[in-house]
Amino acid sequence: MIVRIQLGAGRRIRREGGKNRNLAFACGALLVPASLMAYVLGFWRLASDMGIVSPPGMTGVFSHWQVAIAAAVFLHLVSSILNRYGKQGEFHVPKVLRPSIMPLRPHLRESLRRRAQSG
């Protein structure tokens, strides 16, 4: 026996951007204090290496000021991208973070495309 169930037409699926704006805005807001803490630890360790202040008492990977400041910069960039997405609804990564390793000129792209199609 075959049973067929017909369902009525429901709402159309909307393809619009900005579905997770509230979550992105909340995560971006929480990453700002985390990046600030990483900046403080990095500069504290740097000042400690220069002999200005006492050592922070940390050991491990994050005891190096280069790692702490790099992590702070990364957290700062991610928080600014998420905050921008939360406010505007469109996800844009700055061009600086999307470098092309070997930018091709238009005529080189076309010749590579022709080679790929012929071979």
Backbone as ProteinMPNN parsed JSONL, in Angstrom:
{"seq_chain_A": "MIVRIQLGAGRRIRREGGKNRNLAFACGALLVPASLMAYVLGFWRLASDMGIVSPPGMTGVFSHWQVAIAAAVFLHLVSSILNRYGKQGEFHVPKVLRPSIMPLRPHLRESLRRRAQSG", "coords_chain_A": {"N_chain_A": [[0.832, -1.156, 0.0], [0.595, 2.184, -0.824], [0.914, 5.275, 0.559], [0.119, 8.554, 0.068], [0.948, 11.74, 1.016], [-0.143, 14.953, 0.848], [1.022, 18.116, 1.285], [0.206, 21.46, 2.067], [1.217, 24.514, 0.422], [3.79, 26.172, 1.957], [5.394, 28.906, 3.676], [7.649, 30.809, 1.704], [11.136, 30.21, 1.428], [13.326, 32.505, 2.691], [16.138, 34.114, 1.555], [18.177, 35.869, 3.073], [20.675, 38.074, 4.287], [22.463, 38.375, 7.421], [21.544, 36.745, 9.529], [22.568, 35.846, 11.938], [23.124, 38.068, 13.502], [22.735, 39.09, 16.108], [24.056, 37.231, 17.748], [26.667, 37.455, 16.741], [27.209, 40.112, 17.383], [27.151, 39.982, 20.185], [29.273, 38.184, 20.714], [31.395, 39.642, 19.609], [31.377, 41.814, 21.342], [32.151, 40.576, 23.7], [34.708, 39.79, 23.095], [36.243, 42.07, 23.085], [37.051, 42.883, 25.805], [38.657, 40.639, 26.274], [40.703, 40.916, 24.394], [41.798, 43.269, 25.343], [42.805, 42.419, 27.826], [44.775, 40.651, 26.895], [46.453, 42.469, 25.566], [47.328, 43.972, 27.798], [48.713, 42.011, 29.304], [50.706, 41.361, 27.441], [52.125, 43.818, 27.101], [52.877, 44.22, 29.712], [54.633, 42.094, 30.091], [56.55, 42.828, 28.209], [57.47, 45.248, 29.32], [58.515, 44.153, 31.605], [60.636, 42.657, 30.574], [62.241, 44.752, 29.787], [62.993, 45.707, 32.197], [61.493, 47.501, 33.686], [59.213, 46.946, 35.232], [58.138, 44.431, 37.648], [58.351, 40.854, 36.988], [55.478, 39.181, 35.529], [54.826, 36.664, 36.546], [54.03, 34.465, 35.081], [54.149, 31.393, 33.262], [54.917, 29.426, 30.396], [53.468, 29.339, 27.068], [52.183, 31.828, 26.674], [53.712, 33.499, 28.187], [55.553, 34.881, 26.759], [56.043, 38.02, 25.305], [55.628, 38.57, 22.617], [53.866, 36.612, 21.685], [51.603, 37.125, 23.239], [50.887, 39.731, 22.452], [50.451, 39.327, 19.728], [48.25, 37.576, 19.878], [46.447, 39.333, 21.05], [46.134, 41.269, 19.037], [44.974, 39.663, 17.057], [42.546, 38.901, 18.366], [41.427, 41.43, 18.616], [41.033, 42.177, 15.918], [39.186, 40.172, 15.115], [37.065, 40.764, 16.837], [36.36, 43.333, 15.929], [35.528, 42.765, 13.309], [33.328, 41.076, 13.827], [31.702, 42.846, 15.294], [31.179, 44.772, 13.334], [29.727, 43.213, 11.53], [27.558, 42.606, 13.188], [26.364, 45.106, 13.471], [25.846, 46.087, 10.83], [24.973, 43.909, 9.318], [26.127, 42.682, 7.147], [28.752, 40.604, 6.182], [31.976, 41.461, 6.034], [35.311, 41.045, 5.251], [38.26, 42.789, 5.793], [40.301, 44.066, 3.075], [42.994, 43.925, 3.563], [43.342, 41.659, 5.05], [42.92, 39.697, 3.219], [45.039, 38.96, 1.304], [46.325, 38.458, -1.986], [48.511, 35.987, -3.048], [50.073, 35.755, -5.409], [49.26, 38.032, -7.474], [47.462, 37.89, -10.469], [47.668, 39.182, -13.753], [45.059, 40.385, -15.935], [45.311, 39.315, -18.595], [46.927, 37.087, -18.152], [45.303, 35.53, -16.539], [43.277, 34.907, -18.346], [44.678, 33.385, -20.248], [45.423, 31.182, -18.687], [42.882, 30.189, -18.125], [42.035, 29.427, -20.696], [43.877, 27.379, -21.222], [43.137, 25.513, -19.286], [40.577, 24.835, -20.184], [41.081, 23.704, -22.663], [42.705, 21.535, -22.11]], "CA_chain_A": [[0.0, 0.0, 0.0], [1.325, 3.438, -0.921], [0.168, 6.395, 1.113], [0.671, 9.83, -0.362], [0.498, 12.861, 1.833], [0.1, 16.234, 0.191], [1.046, 19.244, 2.21], [-0.023, 22.752, 1.433], [2.399, 25.349, 0.184], [4.141, 26.973, 3.125], [6.088, 30.159, 3.389], [8.852, 30.672, 0.888], [12.392, 30.371, 2.146], [13.947, 33.791, 2.4], [17.606, 34.103, 1.601], [18.639, 37.198, 3.404], [21.849, 38.079, 5.137], [22.331, 38.904, 8.769], [20.726, 35.88, 10.377], [23.2, 35.673, 13.246], [23.665, 39.369, 13.874], [22.758, 39.279, 17.563], [25.124, 36.393, 18.29], [27.948, 38.049, 16.347], [27.4, 41.34, 18.156], [27.47, 39.592, 21.562], [30.634, 37.625, 20.745], [32.318, 40.745, 19.383], [31.447, 42.619, 22.565], [32.894, 39.823, 24.715], [36.114, 39.669, 22.701], [36.956, 43.332, 23.341], [37.812, 42.796, 27.06], [39.685, 39.601, 26.17], [41.855, 41.495, 23.69], [42.409, 44.239, 26.252], [43.62, 41.652, 28.796], [45.958, 40.142, 26.203], [47.345, 43.62, 25.391], [47.925, 44.316, 29.094], [49.714, 40.997, 29.634], [51.83, 41.482, 26.512], [52.938, 44.994, 27.408], [53.468, 44.001, 31.034], [55.797, 41.227, 29.892], [57.55, 43.628, 27.5], [58.057, 46.152, 30.311], [59.308, 43.311, 32.502], [61.887, 42.332, 29.88], [63.064, 45.962, 29.763], [63.399, 45.984, 33.565], [60.721, 48.604, 34.255], [58.304, 46.399, 36.25], [58.48, 43.062, 38.044], [57.762, 39.858, 36.085], [54.086, 38.885, 35.847], [54.69, 35.374, 37.218], [53.425, 33.48, 34.184], [55.028, 30.503, 32.514], [54.237, 28.803, 29.268], [53.526, 30.0, 25.767], [51.753, 33.216, 26.764], [54.639, 34.315, 28.961], [56.334, 35.658, 25.801], [55.263, 39.198, 24.957], [55.272, 38.541, 21.205], [52.688, 35.769, 21.538], [50.469, 37.795, 23.865], [50.472, 40.87, 21.633], [49.869, 38.77, 18.5], [46.911, 37.091, 20.226], [45.61, 40.51, 21.282], [45.809, 41.855, 17.734], [44.021, 38.748, 16.426], [41.255, 39.058, 19.036], [40.915, 42.758, 18.286], [40.532, 42.122, 14.543], [37.976, 39.35, 15.077], [35.979, 41.489, 17.493], [35.898, 44.43, 15.074], [34.78, 42.175, 12.197], [32.035, 40.625, 14.341], [30.901, 44.022, 15.625], [30.719, 45.361, 12.073], [28.67, 42.336, 11.025], [26.401, 42.755, 14.064], [25.707, 46.393, 13.255], [25.417, 46.305, 9.455], [24.306, 42.738, 8.762], [26.889, 42.12, 6.04], [30.049, 40.123, 6.646], [33.065, 41.913, 5.174], [36.667, 40.929, 5.771], [39.055, 43.836, 5.14], [41.189, 43.617, 1.997], [44.326, 43.672, 4.116], [43.361, 40.291, 5.55], [42.733, 38.776, 2.1], [46.015, 39.257, 0.252], [46.589, 37.421, -2.973], [49.947, 35.696, -2.997], [50.625, 36.172, -6.687], [48.155, 38.582, -8.26], [47.628, 37.674, -11.9], [47.113, 40.208, -14.624], [43.904, 39.826, -16.656], [45.668, 38.496, -19.755], [47.432, 35.818, -17.656], [44.141, 34.746, -16.096], [42.576, 34.398, -19.535], [45.467, 32.315, -20.864], [45.292, 30.009, -17.822], [41.523, 29.656, -18.3], [41.999, 28.731, -21.992], [44.635, 26.131, -21.085], [42.335, 24.571, -18.487], [39.446, 24.376, -20.986], [41.552, 22.87, -23.775], [43.421, 20.352, -21.655]], "C_chain_A": [[0.894, 1.242, 0.0], [0.417, 4.55, -0.41], [0.86, 7.674, 0.688], [0.064, 10.935, 0.478], [0.844, 14.142, 1.091], [-0.006, 17.335, 1.226], [0.815, 20.521, 1.424], [1.271, 23.521, 1.255], [2.632, 26.237, 1.404], [4.791, 28.281, 2.717], [7.32, 29.887, 2.542], [10.078, 30.897, 1.752], [13.022, 31.686, 1.717], [15.454, 33.66, 2.546], [18.076, 35.538, 1.833], [19.804, 37.099, 4.362], [21.538, 38.558, 6.535], [21.505, 38.055, 9.702], [21.282, 35.76, 11.791], [23.779, 36.978, 13.776], [23.763, 39.538, 15.384], [23.873, 38.469, 18.209], [26.499, 36.976, 17.965], [28.234, 39.305, 17.155], [27.776, 41.018, 19.596], [28.894, 39.037, 21.661], [31.676, 38.715, 20.521], [32.482, 41.612, 20.615], [32.23, 41.9, 23.655], [34.375, 39.688, 24.372], [36.917, 40.945, 22.965], [37.695, 43.291, 24.682], [38.897, 41.718, 27.024], [40.916, 40.141, 25.45], [42.557, 42.534, 24.564], [43.29, 43.539, 27.289], [44.885, 41.126, 28.142], [46.954, 41.269, 25.931], [48.066, 43.959, 26.69], [49.006, 43.304, 29.46], [50.941, 41.09, 28.73], [52.729, 42.659, 26.833], [53.55, 44.917, 28.801], [54.721, 43.146, 30.906], [56.915, 41.98, 29.166], [58.247, 44.591, 28.457], [58.909, 45.381, 31.307], [60.644, 42.949, 31.86], [62.815, 43.542, 29.808], [63.508, 46.364, 31.159], [62.63, 47.105, 34.23], [59.832, 48.119, 35.399], [58.756, 44.988, 36.608], [57.81, 42.069, 37.097], [56.34, 39.493, 36.501], [53.877, 37.542, 36.536], [54.012, 34.313, 36.38], [54.517, 32.608, 33.583], [54.227, 29.919, 31.366], [54.34, 29.652, 28.016], [53.19, 31.482, 25.878], [52.643, 34.072, 27.653], [55.548, 35.144, 28.056], [55.479, 36.823, 25.312], [54.839, 39.192, 23.498], [53.991, 37.747, 20.987], [51.454, 36.466, 22.094], [49.977, 38.961, 23.013], [49.892, 40.388, 20.303], [48.458, 38.243, 18.76], [45.961, 38.259, 20.447], [45.196, 41.163, 19.967], [44.787, 40.986, 17.012], [42.634, 38.889, 17.041], [40.616, 40.399, 18.707], [40.333, 42.782, 16.872], [39.23, 41.328, 14.454], [36.813, 40.082, 15.723], [35.475, 42.638, 16.623], [35.119, 43.905, 13.874], [33.401, 41.728, 12.663], [31.139, 41.796, 14.72], [30.365, 44.696, 14.37], [29.592, 44.53, 11.466], [27.408, 42.483, 11.873], [25.655, 44.058, 13.839], [25.109, 46.515, 11.856], [24.706, 45.11, 8.837], [25.02, 42.113, 7.581], [28.286, 41.783, 6.537], [31.115, 40.524, 5.643], [34.382, 41.721, 5.899], [37.498, 41.99, 5.061], [40.019, 43.261, 4.102], [42.58, 43.276, 2.493], [44.437, 42.228, 4.589], [43.133, 39.261, 4.463], [43.762, 39.039, 1.006], [46.115, 38.105, -0.742], [48.094, 37.225, -3.041], [50.631, 36.153, -4.273], [49.489, 36.733, -7.53], [48.44, 38.424, -9.754], [47.013, 38.836, -12.668], [45.98, 39.58, -15.438], [44.28, 38.942, -17.838], [46.248, 37.14, -19.317], [46.296, 34.926, -17.166], [43.438, 34.122, -17.286], [43.357, 33.267, -20.184], [45.418, 31.041, -20.01], [43.918, 29.367, -17.965], [41.418, 28.887, -19.61], [42.75, 27.399, -21.932], [43.828, 25.077, -20.316], [41.169, 24.02, -19.311], [39.91, 23.442, -22.099], [42.171, 21.559, -23.288], [42.7, 19.586, -20.675]], "O_chain_A": [[1.855, 1.312, 0.766], [-0.701, 4.734, -0.892], [2.055, 7.851, 0.925], [-1.153, 11.046, 0.628], [2.003, 14.376, 0.75], [-1.001, 17.455, 1.94], [1.19, 20.629, 0.257], [2.289, 23.205, 1.87], [1.737, 26.973, 1.819], [4.736, 28.694, 1.559], [7.951, 28.838, 2.669], [10.049, 31.686, 2.696], [13.222, 31.94, 0.529], [15.959, 33.154, 3.548], [18.332, 36.295, 0.896], [19.905, 36.156, 5.147], [20.457, 39.089, 6.792], [20.829, 38.585, 10.583], [20.519, 35.588, 12.741], [24.821, 36.975, 14.431], [24.753, 40.066, 15.889], [24.558, 38.955, 19.109], [27.389, 36.989, 18.815], [29.371, 39.539, 17.564], [28.623, 41.696, 20.178], [29.633, 39.379, 22.584], [32.724, 38.716, 21.168], [33.578, 42.091, 20.909], [32.906, 42.546, 24.456], [35.204, 39.495, 25.261], [38.143, 40.895, 23.057], [38.877, 43.635, 24.715], [39.936, 41.862, 27.667], [42.045, 39.856, 25.849], [43.781, 42.656, 24.521], [44.387, 44.006, 27.595], [45.954, 41.147, 28.752], [48.162, 41.066, 26.048], [49.272, 44.206, 26.688], [50.098, 43.689, 29.88], [52.073, 40.922, 29.185], [53.953, 42.526, 26.84], [54.617, 45.48, 29.047], [55.744, 43.43, 31.53], [58.093, 41.791, 29.472], [59.469, 44.738, 28.414], [59.912, 45.897, 31.8], [61.674, 42.938, 32.535], [64.035, 43.385, 29.772], [64.322, 47.277, 31.301], [63.075, 47.619, 35.256], [59.708, 48.796, 36.42], [59.638, 44.422, 35.963], [56.806, 42.402, 36.467], [56.024, 39.495, 37.691], [52.794, 37.318, 37.078], [53.471, 33.351, 36.925], [55.659, 33.037, 33.42], [52.996, 29.928, 31.383], [55.172, 30.553, 27.914], [53.844, 32.31, 25.244], [52.358, 35.253, 27.853], [56.25, 36.029, 28.545], [54.32, 36.631, 24.945], [53.794, 39.75, 23.162], [53.129, 38.149, 20.205], [50.381, 36.408, 21.494], [48.769, 39.155, 22.87], [48.938, 40.981, 19.8], [47.564, 38.449, 17.939], [44.791, 38.184, 20.071], [44.043, 41.563, 19.803], [43.839, 41.504, 16.421], [41.646, 38.987, 16.314], [39.4, 40.488, 18.541], [39.26, 43.345, 16.653], [38.282, 41.757, 13.796], [35.691, 40.031, 15.217], [34.271, 42.89, 16.584], [34.144, 44.531, 13.458], [32.408, 41.969, 11.977], [29.931, 41.742, 14.489], [29.218, 45.144, 14.347], [28.619, 45.078, 10.949], [26.302, 42.485, 11.333], [24.436, 44.108, 14.001], [23.985, 46.995, 11.706], [23.907, 45.284, 7.916], [24.557, 41.099, 7.058], [28.921, 42.579, 7.227], [31.161, 39.995, 4.533], [34.551, 42.18, 7.028], [37.445, 42.082, 3.835], [40.49, 42.131, 4.227], [43.266, 42.436, 1.911], [45.516, 41.639, 4.533], [43.15, 38.063, 4.744], [43.377, 39.319, -0.13], [46.004, 36.935, -0.377], [48.855, 38.192, -3.085], [51.644, 36.852, -4.23], [48.819, 35.978, -8.233], [49.517, 38.777, -10.236], [45.983, 39.389, -12.283], [45.95, 38.361, -15.61], [43.634, 37.92, -18.067], [46.085, 36.148, -20.027], [46.326, 33.71, -17.357], [43.05, 32.954, -17.248], [42.762, 32.285, -20.629], [45.375, 29.938, -20.555], [43.797, 28.143, -17.932], [40.796, 27.826, -19.659], [42.313, 26.41, -22.52], [43.843, 23.896, -20.663], [40.808, 22.853, -19.154], [39.207, 22.491, -22.441], [42.149, 20.567, -24.017], [43.194, 18.56, -20.207]]}, "name": "protein", "num_of_chains": 1, "seq": "MIVRIQLGAGRRIRREGGKNRNLAFACGALLVPASLMAYVLGFWRLASDMGIVSPPGMTGVFSHWQVAIAAAVFLHLVSSILNRYGKQGEFHVPKVLRPSIMPLRPHLRESLRRRAQSG"}
